[in-house]
């Protein structure tokens, strides 16, 4: 398991943006833990044309904290 920290993609609103209510994604954000090997698409508008895939422990300057229901 990967431990997520503020600024990591797994805690960003753009990570998994196409399926924000996915329970695995919600639990990952609540628990701050992500399975190793997980990748998902970054939904940030800058990357829309490239379909960028990132790991939950990646990061960038466009980090936007995800709201956890």
N, CA, C and O of each residue as an XYZ file, in Angstrom:
276
protein
N       0.839     -1.190      0.000
C       0.000      0.000      0.000
C       0.879      1.247      0.000
O       1.946      1.284      0.612
N       0.399      2.253     -0.700
C       1.071      3.545     -0.731
C       0.400      4.474      0.271
O      -0.826      4.495      0.377
N       1.183      5.227      0.992
C       0.651      6.240      1.898
C       0.616      7.557      1.144
O       1.623      7.988      0.583
N      -0.551      8.194      1.134
C      -0.721      9.451      0.410
C      -0.546     10.635      1.345
O      -0.905     10.586      2.521
N       0.016     11.699      0.789
C       0.266     12.929      1.541
C      -0.359     14.099      0.795
O      -0.568     14.008     -0.415
N      -0.665     15.203      1.487
C      -1.207     16.374      0.796
C      -0.316     16.750     -0.391
O       0.905     16.832     -0.264
N      -0.940     16.971     -1.531
C      -0.215     17.293     -2.752
C      -0.088     16.107     -3.691
O       0.259     16.279     -4.860
N      -0.366     14.898     -3.196
C      -0.313     13.709     -4.058
C      -1.569     13.632     -4.918
O      -2.652     14.040     -4.497
N      -1.409     13.107     -6.121
C      -2.510     13.006     -7.083
C      -3.731     12.248     -6.530
O      -4.867     12.603     -6.843
N      -3.510     11.236     -5.732
C      -4.612     10.457     -5.192
C      -5.556     11.253     -4.311
O      -6.695     10.845     -4.081
N      -5.084     12.392     -3.819
C      -5.913     13.262     -2.980
C      -6.388     14.498     -3.739
O      -6.966     15.414     -3.154
N      -6.138     14.513     -5.055
C      -6.496     15.650     -5.906
C      -7.851     15.425     -6.571
O      -8.205     14.299     -6.919
N      -8.591     16.494     -6.739
C      -9.912     16.429     -7.385
C      -9.822     15.959     -8.836
O     -10.802     15.444     -9.375
N      -8.679     16.125     -9.470
C      -8.533     15.743    -10.880
C      -8.236     14.257    -11.059
O      -8.428     13.726    -12.152
N      -7.775     13.580    -10.020
C      -7.459     12.153    -10.103
C      -8.765     11.375    -10.100
O      -9.545     11.475     -9.152
N      -9.012     10.601    -11.151
C     -10.254      9.833    -11.234
C     -11.478     10.708    -11.418
O     -12.586     10.314    -11.054
N     -11.290     11.876    -11.973
C     -12.372     12.854    -12.119
C     -13.568     12.321    -12.896
O     -14.688     12.789    -12.690
N     -13.359     11.360    -13.776
C     -14.465     10.824    -14.569
C     -15.346      9.864    -13.772
O     -16.419      9.484    -14.241
N     -14.913      9.468    -12.582
C     -15.710      8.564    -11.739
C     -15.494      8.906    -10.253
O     -15.017      8.074     -9.483
N     -15.853     10.144     -9.862
C     -15.567     10.618     -8.503
C     -16.293      9.865     -7.389
O     -15.861      9.914     -6.238
N     -17.385      9.171     -7.706
C     -18.141      8.466     -6.672
C     -17.740      7.004     -6.531
O     -18.359      6.265     -5.766
N     -16.717      6.580     -7.256
C     -16.216      5.208     -7.147
C     -15.777      4.975     -5.701
O     -14.932      5.708     -5.188
N     -16.336      3.978     -5.050
C     -16.074      3.733     -3.631
C     -14.596      3.451     -3.336
O     -14.105      3.805     -2.264
N     -13.891      2.826     -4.266
C     -12.458      2.602     -4.053
C     -11.718      3.929     -3.988
O     -10.812      4.102     -3.173
N     -12.104      4.862     -4.846
C     -11.492      6.184     -4.863
C     -11.845      6.957     -3.591
O     -10.983      7.601     -2.994
N     -13.095      6.892     -3.186
C     -13.544      7.575     -1.967
C     -12.795      7.034     -0.750
O     -12.301      7.809      0.068
N     -12.708      5.720     -0.629
C     -12.007      5.110      0.509
C     -10.525      5.456      0.498
O      -9.932      5.664      1.557
N      -9.926      5.521     -0.674
C      -8.516      5.878     -0.788
C      -8.301      7.281     -0.230
O      -7.320      7.530      0.470
N      -9.205      8.185     -0.535
C      -9.073      9.568     -0.053
C      -9.349      9.676      1.441
O      -8.721     10.481      2.129
N     -10.261      8.892      1.938
C     -10.565      8.908      3.371
C      -9.414      8.314      4.174
O      -8.990      8.886      5.178
N      -8.906      7.155      3.726
C      -7.882      6.427      4.467
C      -6.462      6.906      4.186
O      -5.551      6.628      4.965
N      -6.266      7.619      3.086
C      -4.923      8.066      2.734
C      -4.005      6.930      2.313
O      -2.783      7.048      2.393
N      -4.598      5.829      1.864
C      -3.836      4.655      1.419
C      -4.323      4.263      0.030
O      -5.520      4.307     -0.254
N      -3.386      3.879     -0.828
C      -3.733      3.457     -2.185
C      -2.966      2.188     -2.523
O      -1.822      2.020     -2.100
N      -3.591      1.293     -3.285
C      -2.880      0.073     -3.669
C      -1.730      0.389     -4.628
O      -1.832      1.274     -5.478
N      -0.643     -0.351     -4.469
C       0.491     -0.197     -5.377
C       0.068     -0.642     -6.768
O      -0.713     -1.582     -6.913
N       0.573      0.023     -7.776
C       0.255     -0.330     -9.156
C      -0.973      0.375     -9.704
O      -1.255      0.270    -10.898
N      -1.710      1.089     -8.865
C      -2.900      1.802     -9.325
C      -2.487      3.002    -10.177
O      -1.576      3.743     -9.808
N      -3.142      3.189    -11.293
C      -2.994      4.393    -12.113
C      -4.393      4.815    -12.549
O      -5.280      3.978    -12.716
N      -4.578      6.104    -12.728
C      -5.860      6.620    -13.191
C      -5.597      7.871    -14.002
O      -4.506      8.439    -13.954
N      -6.593      8.291    -14.738
C      -6.447      9.450    -15.595
C      -6.525     10.746    -14.784
O      -7.334     10.880    -13.865
N      -5.660     11.695    -15.153
C      -5.714     13.033    -14.574
C      -6.700     13.842    -15.405
O      -6.535     13.975    -16.617
N      -7.728     14.383    -14.752
C      -8.756     15.134    -15.460
C      -8.487     16.621    -15.560
O      -9.366     17.373    -15.981
N      -7.288     17.072    -15.183
C      -6.984     18.500    -15.264
C      -7.098     18.950    -16.715
O      -6.616     18.254    -17.609
N      -7.727     20.105    -16.973
C      -7.931     20.567    -18.351
C      -6.644     20.639    -19.180
O      -6.686     20.441    -20.395
N      -5.533     20.912    -18.559
C      -4.266     20.976    -19.281
C      -3.912     19.641    -19.915
O      -3.254     19.600    -20.955
N      -4.345     18.548    -19.292
C      -3.993     17.211    -19.763
C      -5.115     16.533    -20.552
O      -4.982     15.370    -20.932
N      -6.194     17.228    -20.797
C      -7.365     16.624    -21.444
C      -7.021     15.949    -22.775
O      -7.501     14.849    -23.048
N      -6.218     16.576    -23.584
C      -5.888     16.019    -24.886
C      -4.878     14.890    -24.843
O      -4.755     14.129    -25.803
N      -4.152     14.772    -23.740
C      -3.102     13.752    -23.659
C      -3.547     12.494    -22.935
O      -2.888     11.459    -23.036
N      -4.664     12.566    -22.199
C      -5.166     11.430    -21.419
C      -4.075     10.913    -20.479
O      -3.812      9.713    -20.401
N      -3.459     11.842    -19.778
C      -2.373     11.532    -18.855
C      -2.837     10.580    -17.764
O      -3.880     10.796    -17.147
N      -2.071      9.536    -17.529
C      -2.341      8.579    -16.449
C      -1.249      8.755    -15.399
O      -0.065      8.837    -15.729
N      -1.658      8.813    -14.127
C      -0.716      9.032    -13.034
C      -0.981      8.055    -11.893
O      -2.068      7.490    -11.776
N       0.016      7.873    -11.075
C      -0.110      7.066     -9.864
C      -0.637      7.952     -8.740
O      -0.453      9.168     -8.785
N      -1.288      7.372     -7.732
C      -1.826      8.165     -6.637
C      -0.767      8.948     -5.857
O      -1.080      9.976     -5.256
N       0.482      8.473     -5.861
C       1.522      9.175     -5.105
C       2.327     10.134     -5.981
O       3.359     10.647     -5.549
N       1.856     10.384     -7.227
C       2.459     11.407     -8.089
C       1.989     12.770     -7.608
O       1.188     12.859     -6.678
N       2.478     13.824     -8.229
C       2.053     15.167     -7.854
C       2.423     16.181     -8.911
O       3.271     15.922     -9.764
N       1.775     17.357     -8.853
C       2.103     18.453     -9.766
C       1.674     19.773     -9.130
O       1.084     19.792     -8.050
N       1.977     20.869     -9.810
C       1.645     22.198     -9.295
C       0.159     22.539     -9.411
O      -0.279     23.549     -8.862
N      -0.621     21.720    -10.113
C      -2.046     22.001    -10.295
C      -2.907     21.258     -9.264
O      -4.114     21.126     -9.463
N      -2.315     20.774     -8.175
C      -3.054     20.038     -7.144
C      -4.240     20.847     -6.644
O      -4.109     22.016     -6.279
N      -5.407     20.197     -6.635
C      -6.636     20.774     -6.093
C      -7.217     19.746     -5.139
O      -7.603     18.663     -5.580
N      -7.294     20.047     -3.837
C      -7.781     19.052     -2.884
C      -9.167     18.518     -3.249
O     -10.075     19.290     -3.557
N      -9.319     17.215     -3.214
C     -10.604     16.572     -3.478
C     -11.512     16.738     -2.280
O     -11.052     16.701     -1.139
N     -12.791     16.921     -2.527
C     -13.777     16.958     -1.444
C     -14.136     15.516     -1.116
O     -14.419     14.716     -2.008
N     -14.120     15.200      0.155
C     -14.480     13.854      0.592
C     -15.870     13.934      1.205
O     -16.098     14.662      2.171
N     -16.796     13.174      0.627
C     -18.204     13.211      1.076
C     -18.362     12.667      2.462
O     -19.476     12.627      2.986
